[in-house]
Amino acid sequence: MKTIHTPAIFTVIAFLCICCTAPAQQITGIWKGKIKSANLELKIIKSGDSLTGTSYYYHAKNNFRRYSIKGYFDPATNDVIWWDDQLLEGNNPSLTEAALNVADFNCPGEDKMMLDGNSTVRDNKDISKGPLHLQKTDHTSFPDEWDWVIDNYIAGANDPYIIDSIGQLANGPRAYPEEKMITAASPVVVVPERKQEAPVVKMPSSQPDKGIVAKTPSSNQEKFTSRQNKLQMVIPVTAPFVELRFYDNAAVDGDSIAIFLNGRLLREHILLSGEPQIIKILAADLQEDNELVLVAENLGSIPPNTSYLVAMVGHKQFEARLFADEGSSALIRFIKKPD
């Protein structure tokens, strides 16, 4: 008869339970490692379903580039998505540019926690920055505002109000056009009931139909090609479809947009108003990493062209203000796991 070492089994089970059932506490902290050969120190703070914090790319303690970060963590799958948002310090061009990272949170040992995945240039999914490997640590090489939150996270510093306040302190005020700004006092956008379901947008075929002469690029196609894309939102795809609801951002001033998905025109001449313009995209039509670009057809009467996006993915809701003008377009990336 085999001897069952009950204490040892309970120890293993207890560790697995702690690692799997306390993801908010575990993901919050200091992470160090590399993206390919670039040194990275990452400070992650979880607030609700979102992540915030800061990233340091560095050659030495006095030679670094610091970004604020945004992201999401799914405790059901341990998927972590974050991206460099605003450049806060440092202009050394030899250091890495802003990145978007997709990683798996895992616990390969009792005292070892890892983030393993891949990184791309933030504003271009086709430019890989290489593999990502970070390990959680208790020590920072770059003391900043987030250290107090991390040290006191389970003692009350996980309060969203505190995290938002520290974030504003760390990032500084961000200017939005006053006429276009949705404030905390603004009423919540309520999507009116619709009698007809919005049509699901199908991806255009990459192969032209036989016998049809290809058209010359439209003016919107030229705008899409010539303008710089700037990442403003990342959406993890965890449901059969994504529903996008576009509104004008507070002041209805005649803004109109065109939408491109992975370089192909989906819809154009979308006039933004207080009523939602709705696009549904099937997850089955998406790749692992996708780029949806909002191109400003005009700037309305109050530049720049601004829209308010509500994205529904299953029971999850994501919201963002999107800005586009004659020099740049708003970029949204959809990330999903391979089938």
Rosetta blueprint (number, residue, H / E / L):
1 M L
2 K L
3 T L
4 I L
5 H L
6 T H
7 P H
8 A H
9 I H
10 F H
11 T H
12 V H
13 I H
14 A H
15 F H
16 L H
17 C H
18 I H
19 C H
20 C H
21 T H
22 A L
23 P H
24 A H
25 Q H
26 Q H
27 I H
28 T L
29 G E
30 I E
31 W E
32 K E
33 G E
34 K E
35 I E
36 K L
37 S L
38 A E
39 N E
40 L E
41 E E
42 L E
43 K E
44 I E
45 I E
46 K E
47 S E
48 G L
49 D L
50 S E
51 L E
52 T E
53 G E
54 T E
55 S E
56 Y E
57 Y E
58 Y E
59 H E
60 A E
61 K L
62 N L
63 N E
64 F E
65 R E
66 R E
67 Y E
68 S E
69 I E
70 K E
71 G E
72 Y E
73 F E
74 D E
75 P L
76 A L
77 T L
78 N L
79 D E
80 V E
81 I E
82 W E
83 W E
84 D E
85 D E
86 Q E
87 L E
88 L E
89 E E
90 G L
91 N L
92 N L
93 P L
94 S L
95 L L
96 T L
97 E L
98 A L
99 A E
100 L E
101 N E
102 V E
103 A E
104 D E
105 F E
106 N E
107 C E
108 P E
109 G E
110 E L
111 D L
112 K E
113 M E
114 M E
115 L E
116 D E
117 G E
118 N E
119 S E
120 T E
121 V E
122 R L
123 D L
124 N E
125 K E
126 D E
127 I E
128 S E
129 K E
130 G E
131 P E
132 L E
133 H E
134 L E
135 Q E
136 K E
137 T E
138 D L
139 H L
140 T L
141 S L
142 F L
143 P L
144 D L
145 E L
146 W H
147 D H
148 W H
149 V H
150 I H
151 D H
152 N L
153 Y H
154 I H
155 A H
156 G L
157 A L
158 N L
159 D L
160 P H
161 Y H
162 I H
163 I H
164 D H
165 S H
166 I H
167 G H
168 Q H
169 L H
170 A H
171 N H
172 G L
173 P L
174 R L
175 A L
176 Y L
177 P L
178 E H
179 E H
180 K H
181 M L
182 I L
183 T L
184 A L
185 A L
186 S L
187 P L
188 V L
189 V L
190 V L
191 V L
192 P L
193 E L
194 R L
195 K L
196 Q L
197 E L
198 A L
199 P L
200 V E
201 V E
202 K L
203 M L
204 P L
205 S L
206 S L
207 Q L
208 P L
209 D L
210 K L
211 G L
212 I L
213 V L
214 A L
215 K L
216 T L
217 P L
218 S L
219 S H
220 N H
221 Q H
222 E H
223 K H
224 F H
225 T H
226 S H
227 R L
228 Q E
229 N E
230 K E
231 L E
232 Q E
233 M E
234 V E
235 I E
236 P E
237 V L
238 T L
239 A L
240 P L
241 F E
242 V E
243 E E
244 L E
245 R E
246 F E
247 Y E
248 D E
249 N L
250 A L
251 A L
252 V L
253 D L
254 G L
255 D L
256 S E
257 I E
258 A E
259 I E
260 F E
261 L E
262 N L
263 G L
264 R E
265 L E
266 L E
267 R E
268 E E
269 H E
270 I E
271 L E
272 L L
273 S L
274 G L
275 E L
276 P L
277 Q E
278 I E
279 I E
280 K E
281 I E
282 L E
283 A H
284 A H
285 D H
286 L L
287 Q L
288 E L
289 D E
290 N E
291 E E
292 L E
293 V E
294 L E
295 V E
296 A E
297 E L
298 N L
299 L L
300 G L
301 S L
302 I L
303 P L
304 P L
305 N E
306 T E
307 S E
308 Y E
309 L E
310 V E
311 A E
312 M E
313 V E
314 G L
315 H L
316 K E
317 Q E
318 F E
319 E E
320 A E
321 R E
322 L E
323 F E
324 A E
325 D L
326 E L
327 G L
328 S E
329 S E
330 A E
331 L E
332 I E
333 R E
334 F E
335 I E
336 K L
337 K L
338 P L
339 D L
